[in-house]
Amino acid sequence: MHHQEQLGQDIIDAAGKVIAVHLNYPSRAAQRGRTPANPSYFLKPATSLGLDGAELARPQGVEALTVEGEVALVIGSRARNVALEDAWAHVGSVTAANDAGFADLRWADKGSNLRSKGADGIAPIGPALLPAQEVDPANLRVRMWINGELTQDDTTSTLIFPFAQLVADLSRLMTLEPGDIILTGTPAGATVAQPGDLVEVEVDGATHDGGHLTTGRLANKVVQSSLVLSPVGALPKLTDADRIDAWGSAEAAGITPADSRPASILTPELTEKLKSVGTATLSVQLRRRGMQNCHIEGLIPTKPGAKVVGTARTLRYIPAREDLFKEFGGGYNAQKRAVDSLRPGDILVMDARGEKGSGTLGDVLALRAQVLGAAAVITDGGIRDFGPVSAMDIPAWGANAHPAVLGRRHVPWSVDETVACGGAAVVPGDVIVGDEDGLVVIPANLAEEVADDAVAQEREEAWVAERVAEGNAVDGLFPMNAVWRAKYEESLAAGPEDQP
């Protein structure tokens, strides 16, 4: 027989400690770009709790009142240094929570969140308590709506730290008393609510005997308060980075992130010059300037014969190590950040150490690069989904096709630093030119003069080819002696109609 009770003020009054988890859902960790190895927490005063129907008051001067749907655990029996397998038995009830806060005050207390999430009534819970021992803690659903629009929807099946682990971990050093509340983290979709918005949170899930229980919707309206914070302490302050964090993305916050990268030196005119000449010619011009080691070698193209010119962006992988991949390989890692930051005309160059035993590029990331207007992707590691990637418009070069995922051999590590790829050093901002002969790296400061001289060289070689086609011997013509040089100069002076 299922039973549940309406959460009342007496439950809130009985709360001694309120403990909140920083990160616990993979979807949220992906937004933050990091996955913690262990749970971390902050304390909230019991007076920060509120009831269903209470108003969420935003003080004067506060811009970003954040709202976060969560599952709240209410401790049912005293827990002190309990074993993991016994921990869930100490949870009495489960309910919904909105761990709201003022992002404008987070800067003052850093990770403690004391003022940003400690205001009176800022964290409503309810409306109903679900008996914890009748539900599956790994099969609960949490959702949040703002003005009826669903903004959060996730389940506890993928938690980084299961609920029992939180109880066992906390009980190692502190006694959890009946009535203590644990706010277990929020999934992706947490955002900012404005005065007038109705924020609703619901937790529901299956019972062990196949039934279904729900807390009902915890509903709270955001209102503008008349409270003016006196200057006796920290005052509200937000940077664009804070706004992006509060809203969940730059797009949601209405911010175009500043791009600190230098502008590409590739003008449309310079790009056309470089496209008009072959990499063999560019290689000659670089060699004439003492640049012998400027070739990315040993890679196969997904689109043989493609001609690309672009500005180098770089991504470096380090050898796989389980603890490092767990911390840096998941979520919004360096690989995803590198791809997401590509600009039109960029070429992403991946340093995979020539390791061929896993994929470093797949169809989804290749498609993202294509949508962003990138000119190409180059990796000296493997390419997964080689067929679909080959069918895309964007050219790619790789060491080989390979079905294994990234984590088998690599940890994505850093973006836009000098890397090695296919035996060549590549600096962000270098110019990359690729064709059927291969890939050439041109330092940005040499690109203009190399392009001009390459155009002149190919014009000369085309004239020589015409003379050979007319039946002339190559001796003295290729390379040109003084006589042939004079004839060539005469043809240049005569005008374009006499030139090939």
Disulfide bonds with the S-S distance in Angstrom:
none
